[in-house]
Amino acid sequence: MRHNEFVVGRVFITGHGLWRCTDVGTRTVIAIRIDSADVVSILGGLEAQSIVAPSWFDGPPYALAKTVFDEYDFPALQPVPQRDMMNRAPEPRQG
């Protein structure tokens, strides 16, 4: 993908999963992963969850960790057409 293709709310794929853009900087893009989440318990254990509460996708602020992608990452990112996103992940709320 090219930098000018990113907009807040746009979904894209990496080799590691499905992401939603939450911010576009001058040379970076910030995103949250929307196909799974790593949850750390209060006892310090790490467990992967494929489904999280829908409210975690409401933001900003988001309950999920953000990841920064820079200009060197962009060629490896692939856009997901909106028609392919139906029923795959919650859409961000406006308002």
Order of alpha helices (4+ residues) and beta strands (2+ residues): beta-beta-beta-beta-beta-beta-beta
